Amino acid sequence: MAPDLFFIIICSVLGFIAHGSRKARWLEFVLRGIILLFVAGFGMSMVIGASTTEWSNQVSLGMSIFFFLLLFKPFRQMISRVFTLVDGIVSLRCITGPVRHRMKVFESIVTNKIFIAESMPHLNGLFCYAVCFGVYLSSTDLSKRAFDMPNIPLPGLPIPVDQLLQYNGLGLVFVSMCGCGILVSRRFKETFVHRLGWAKPTGPQIAIALAVVILSATYDLVWAHFTHAAAPNIATQISGYNSGTFSAGTNNLAGAAFLALMTAICAGVGEETLIRGAFQPVVGILPAAFLHGILHAQFSQSPVLILQIAIWSCGMGIVRRFTNTTTTIIAHGLYNLVFTFLFAFNPG
């Protein structure tokens, strides 16, 4: 079984356990016990030097300490205050509160509590977030200044359609709905509409999604000038990566259209449901955005490109805050559709 799929299954089971602990208290101790196993596992990997680099060992140690502290309510309360404060600023509530609701600035910042310290599902959500972030962080070389891309073509490319369906698409949706307690503490409609934000889009929201696509393309163009000036070879590297990843054969209209459609649906629906629908209400816009950035492991040797995605994702989080997840799914999906098609149809 692929490691990513195994991780999705584990997180899904933990989500059911966390929500089940609301009615069966013993499940809370099961969840805490599993977290302790991760504390011991990551701590041991650091002690015995299982990781290949010093950076990976440091990340393992940090994760072990963080997971241990996460078991204590005062630490979770501190995290809640920090997340709430940061999200109150990033989400623009510091502006909309005083302007629209005549609230004091600080009151508007802290009025929407992020991460509930007493909630076992929130504890599990932050735990899964930290595991995912830490694992990807350990493979990211933050010391790189040349913005080197990985060896191209990457292993397993071009991406097979079944992988898009299993992991990028349905896998992320599945773990999101399990993490929200579907059929355990929430029904289907409550899970998808009220919790994950799969609401029916309105006309203005569709217009917002189209505007986001245009703004995203502009943002990428501006950022490209910055990165290309800093590293002249990066344009060639990214072009090689894209042509190797999204190759459908030169001028293959049907193949390019199919690959673009699958990428748009799977990445757009899957990533937005996980990041904006499941994680953002628990950890806030900024942490969710940085997880979205570091999930793009193909840029593990290019921290500046991870930062580029994280900043873009932060903007998408703000859009989600004022609309719903469906709006960001449409925007993300359309953006992927257009540009994946261009890469696939003319990979050169």
C-alpha positions as CSV (number, residue, x, y, z in Angstrom):
1,M,0.0,0.0,0.0
2,A,1.3,3.5,-0.9
3,P,2.4,5.5,2.2
4,D,0.1,8.4,1.3
5,L,-2.9,6.1,1.1
6,F,-1.9,4.4,4.4
7,F,-1.7,7.9,6.0
8,I,-5.2,8.8,4.7
9,I,-6.6,5.6,6.2
10,I,-5.0,6.2,9.5
11,C,-6.2,9.8,9.7
12,S,-9.7,8.7,8.7
13,V,-9.9,6.1,11.5
14,L,-8.5,8.7,14.0
15,G,-11.3,11.1,12.9
16,F,-14.0,8.5,13.7
17,I,-12.3,7.7,17.1
18,A,-12.2,11.4,18.0
19,H,-15.8,12.0,17.2
20,G,-16.8,8.8,18.8
21,S,-15.1,9.9,22.0
22,R,-17.9,12.4,22.5
23,K,-20.2,9.5,23.5
24,A,-17.8,6.8,24.5
25,R,-15.2,8.4,26.8
26,W,-12.8,5.4,26.5
27,L,-12.1,6.3,22.9
28,E,-10.5,9.6,24.1
29,F,-7.9,7.5,25.9
30,V,-7.4,5.4,22.8
31,L,-6.7,8.6,20.8
32,R,-4.3,9.9,23.5
33,G,-2.6,6.5,23.5
34,I,-2.1,6.6,19.7
35,I,-0.6,10.1,20.0
36,L,1.8,8.8,22.6
37,L,2.9,6.1,20.2
38,F,3.7,8.8,17.7
39,V,5.6,10.7,20.4
40,A,7.7,7.6,21.1
41,G,8.1,6.8,17.4
42,F,9.3,10.2,16.2
43,G,11.5,10.5,19.4
44,M,13.1,7.1,18.8
45,S,13.7,7.9,15.1
46,M,15.7,10.9,16.2
47,V,17.6,9.1,18.9
48,I,18.7,6.2,16.7
49,G,19.3,8.5,13.7
50,A,16.9,6.8,11.4
51,S,16.6,9.9,9.3
52,T,19.2,10.5,6.6
53,T,19.8,14.2,7.5
54,E,20.3,16.3,10.6
55,W,17.4,18.4,9.5
56,S,15.1,15.4,9.4
57,N,16.2,14.4,12.9
58,Q,15.5,17.9,14.2
59,V,12.0,17.9,12.7
60,S,11.4,14.5,14.3
61,L,12.4,15.7,17.7
62,G,10.3,18.8,17.3
63,M,7.2,16.7,16.3
64,S,7.7,14.4,19.2
65,I,7.8,17.3,21.7
66,F,4.9,19.0,20.1
67,F,2.7,15.9,20.2
68,F,3.5,15.3,23.8
69,L,2.6,18.9,24.8
70,L,-0.6,18.7,22.7
71,L,-1.9,16.2,25.2
72,F,-2.1,18.9,27.9
73,K,-5.1,21.3,27.9
74,P,-3.1,24.5,28.9
75,F,-0.9,24.0,25.9
76,R,-3.9,23.6,23.6
77,Q,-5.5,26.7,25.1
78,M,-2.3,28.7,24.3
79,I,-2.4,27.4,20.7
80,S,-6.1,28.4,20.5
81,R,-5.3,32.0,21.6
82,V,-2.5,32.3,19.1
83,F,-4.5,30.8,16.2
84,T,-7.5,33.0,17.0
85,L,-5.3,36.1,17.1
86,V,-3.5,35.4,13.9
87,D,-6.7,34.4,12.1
88,G,-8.5,37.5,13.2
89,I,-5.9,39.6,11.4
90,V,-5.3,37.4,8.3
91,S,-9.1,36.8,7.7
92,L,-9.6,40.6,7.7
93,R,-12.0,40.5,10.7
94,C,-9.9,43.2,12.2
95,I,-11.3,45.4,9.4
96,T,-14.7,44.0,8.7
97,G,-15.6,43.9,12.4
98,P,-15.3,47.6,13.1
99,V,-16.6,48.6,9.7
100,R,-19.6,46.3,9.3
101,H,-20.5,45.5,12.9
102,R,-19.1,48.5,14.8
103,M,-17.0,46.3,17.0
104,K,-13.7,47.2,18.7
105,V,-10.7,46.0,16.7
106,F,-9.4,43.6,19.4
107,E,-13.0,42.3,20.0
108,S,-13.4,41.6,16.2
109,I,-10.1,39.8,16.1
110,V,-10.9,37.3,19.0
111,T,-14.6,37.0,18.4
112,N,-14.3,33.8,16.2
113,K,-12.4,31.2,18.2
114,I,-10.0,29.1,16.2
115,F,-9.1,25.6,17.5
116,I,-11.3,24.6,20.5
117,A,-8.9,23.2,23.2
118,E,-11.6,21.1,24.8
119,S,-12.6,19.3,21.6
120,M,-11.2,15.9,20.9
121,P,-12.0,16.2,17.1
122,H,-10.0,19.5,17.1
123,L,-7.2,17.8,19.0
124,N,-7.1,15.1,16.4
125,G,-7.3,17.6,13.6
126,L,-4.3,19.5,14.8
127,F,-2.4,16.3,15.4
128,C,-3.1,15.1,11.8
129,Y,-2.2,18.5,10.5
130,A,1.1,18.5,12.5
131,V,2.0,14.9,11.3
132,C,1.4,15.8,7.7
133,F,3.2,19.2,7.9
134,G,6.2,17.7,9.8
135,V,6.7,14.7,7.4
136,Y,6.7,17.0,4.4
137,L,8.8,19.6,6.2
138,S,11.5,17.0,7.0
139,S,12.0,16.4,3.3
140,T,12.2,20.1,2.4
141,D,15.6,21.7,2.2
142,L,15.1,25.2,3.5
143,S,18.7,26.1,3.1
144,K,18.5,26.1,-0.7
145,R,19.1,29.5,-2.3
146,A,19.3,28.4,-5.9
147,F,15.7,27.3,-6.1
148,D,16.8,23.9,-7.6
149,M,14.0,21.7,-8.8
150,P,14.1,18.0,-8.1
151,N,15.5,15.7,-10.7
152,I,13.3,15.7,-13.8
153,P,11.4,13.7,-14.8
154,L,10.2,12.8,-11.3
155,P,9.6,9.2,-10.3
156,G,6.2,7.9,-11.4
157,L,5.5,10.6,-13.9
158,P,3.5,11.3,-15.9
159,I,0.9,11.0,-13.2
160,P,-1.5,8.1,-13.8
161,V,-5.2,8.8,-13.6
162,D,-5.8,6.3,-10.9
163,Q,-3.3,8.1,-8.6
164,L,-5.2,11.3,-9.2
165,L,-8.5,9.6,-8.3
166,Q,-7.2,7.8,-5.3
167,Y,-5.0,10.4,-3.5
168,N,-5.4,13.9,-4.9
169,G,-9.2,13.6,-5.3
170,L,-11.3,11.0,-3.5
171,G,-8.7,10.3,-0.9
172,L,-8.6,13.8,0.4
173,V,-12.4,14.1,0.3
174,F,-12.7,10.8,2.2
175,V,-10.3,11.8,5.0
176,S,-12.0,15.2,5.3
177,M,-15.4,13.8,5.8
178,C,-14.1,11.2,8.2
179,G,-12.3,13.9,10.2
180,C,-15.6,15.8,10.4
181,G,-17.3,12.8,11.9
182,I,-19.7,11.8,9.1
183,L,-22.3,9.3,10.3
184,V,-20.7,9.5,13.8
185,S,-21.6,13.0,15.0
186,R,-22.8,14.6,11.7
187,R,-25.2,13.6,9.0
188,F,-24.3,13.9,5.3
189,K,-25.8,17.4,4.8
190,E,-24.3,18.7,8.0
191,T,-20.9,17.3,7.1
192,F,-20.7,18.6,3.5
193,V,-22.7,21.8,3.5
194,H,-22.4,23.2,7.0
195,R,-18.9,21.9,8.0
196,L,-16.9,21.4,4.8
197,G,-18.6,24.3,2.9
198,W,-20.0,22.4,-0.1
199,A,-22.8,24.9,-0.5
200,K,-24.6,25.6,-3.8
201,P,-22.7,28.6,-5.3
202,T,-24.6,31.7,-6.2
203,G,-24.1,33.8,-9.3
204,P,-21.9,36.4,-7.5
205,Q,-19.8,33.6,-6.0
206,I,-19.2,32.0,-9.5
207,A,-18.2,35.5,-10.7
208,I,-15.8,35.7,-7.7
209,A,-14.3,32.3,-8.7
210,L,-13.7,33.5,-12.3
211,A,-12.1,36.7,-11.0
212,V,-9.8,34.5,-8.7
213,V,-8.7,32.6,-11.8
214,I,-7.6,35.8,-13.5
215,L,-5.9,37.1,-10.4
216,S,-4.2,33.8,-9.9
217,A,-2.7,33.9,-13.4
218,T,-1.6,37.5,-12.8
219,Y,-0.1,36.6,-9.5
220,D,1.9,33.7,-11.1
221,L,3.2,36.0,-13.8
222,V,4.4,38.6,-11.3
223,W,6.0,35.9,-9.1
224,A,7.7,34.3,-12.1
225,H,9.5,37.6,-12.8
226,F,10.8,37.5,-9.2
227,T,12.0,33.9,-9.2
228,H,13.4,34.1,-12.7
229,A,15.5,37.1,-11.8
230,A,16.8,35.3,-8.7
231,A,17.5,32.1,-10.6
232,P,17.7,32.4,-14.4
233,N,17.4,28.6,-14.9
234,I,14.2,28.2,-13.0
235,A,12.0,28.8,-16.0
236,T,13.6,25.9,-17.9
237,Q,13.4,23.7,-14.8
238,I,9.7,24.4,-14.2
239,S,9.0,24.0,-17.9
240,G,10.7,20.6,-17.8
241,Y,8.8,19.6,-14.7
242,N,5.5,20.6,-16.2
243,S,6.1,18.9,-19.5
244,G,7.2,15.7,-17.7
245,T,4.3,15.8,-15.2
246,F,1.4,16.7,-17.5
247,S,2.5,15.1,-20.7
248,A,-0.3,13.8,-23.0
249,G,1.7,13.7,-26.2
250,T,2.3,16.6,-28.5
251,N,-0.9,18.1,-29.9
252,N,-3.0,15.3,-28.4
253,L,-6.3,17.2,-27.9
254,A,-8.3,14.3,-26.4
255,G,-5.5,13.2,-24.0
256,A,-4.7,16.8,-22.9
257,A,-8.4,17.6,-22.3
258,F,-8.9,14.4,-20.2
259,L,-5.7,14.9,-18.1
260,A,-6.6,18.5,-17.6
261,L,-10.2,17.6,-16.5
262,M,-9.0,14.9,-14.1
263,T,-6.4,17.3,-12.6
264,A,-9.0,20.1,-12.3
265,I,-11.6,17.8,-10.6
266,C,-9.2,15.8,-8.4
267,A,-6.8,18.5,-7.2
268,G,-9.5,21.3,-7.1
269,V,-12.0,19.3,-5.2
270,G,-9.6,17.2,-3.1
271,E,-7.2,19.9,-2.0
272,E,-9.9,22.6,-1.4
273,T,-12.0,20.2,0.6
274,L,-9.1,19.2,2.8
275,I,-7.4,22.6,3.2
276,R,-10.3,25.0,3.1
277,G,-13.1,22.8,4.3
278,A,-11.6,20.5,6.9
279,F,-8.4,22.2,8.2
280,Q,-9.1,25.9,7.9
281,P,-11.9,26.0,10.5
282,V,-9.6,24.2,13.0
283,V,-6.2,25.9,12.6
284,G,-7.1,29.1,10.7
285,I,-6.3,30.5,7.3
286,L,-2.5,31.0,7.6
287,P,-1.5,27.5,9.0
288,A,-3.8,25.8,6.5
289,A,-2.2,27.8,3.6
290,F,1.3,26.8,4.6
291,L,0.3,23.2,4.8
292,H,-1.1,23.6,1.3
293,G,2.2,25.0,0.1
294,I,4.4,22.3,1.7
295,L,2.1,19.5,0.4
296,H,3.4,20.3,-3.1
297,A,6.4,18.1,-2.5
298,Q,7.7,18.5,-6.0
299,F,9.0,21.8,-4.9
300,S,10.9,20.4,-1.8
301,Q,14.1,21.8,-3.2
302,S,12.5,25.2,-4.0
303,P,11.3,26.9,-0.8
304,V,10.4,30.0,-2.7
305,L,7.9,28.1,-4.8
306,I,6.4,26.6,-1.6
307,L,6.1,30.2,-0.3
308,Q,4.4,31.2,-3.6
309,I,1.7,28.6,-3.2
310,A,1.2,29.3,0.5
311,I,0.6,33.0,-0.2
312,W,-1.8,32.2,-3.0
313,S,-3.5,29.7,-0.7
314,C,-3.8,32.3,2.0
315,G,-5.8,34.5,-0.5
316,M,-8.0,31.5,-1.3
317,G,-8.6,31.1,2.4
318,I,-9.8,34.7,2.6
319,V,-12.2,33.9,-0.3
320,R,-13.4,30.9,1.5
321,R,-14.1,33.0,4.6
322,F,-16.4,35.4,2.7
323,T,-18.0,32.7,0.5
324,N,-17.8,28.9,0.8
325,T,-15.5,26.0,-0.2
326,T,-17.5,25.5,-3.4
327,T,-16.3,28.9,-4.6
328,T,-12.6,28.0,-4.1
329,I,-13.2,24.6,-5.6
330,I,-14.5,26.2,-8.8
331,A,-11.6,28.7,-8.9
332,H,-8.9,26.2,-8.2
333,G,-10.4,23.7,-10.6
334,L,-10.8,26.1,-13.5
335,Y,-7.2,27.4,-13.0
336,N,-5.9,23.8,-13.1
337,L,-8.1,23.0,-16.1
338,V,-6.7,25.8,-18.2
339,F,-3.1,25.6,-17.4
340,T,-2.8,21.8,-17.2
341,F,-4.4,21.6,-20.7
342,L,-1.8,24.1,-22.0
343,F,1.0,22.0,-20.5
344,A,-0.4,18.7,-21.7
345,F,-1.4,19.8,-25.2
346,N,1.9,21.5,-25.9
347,P,4.5,20.1,-23.4
348,G,7.4,21.7,-25.2
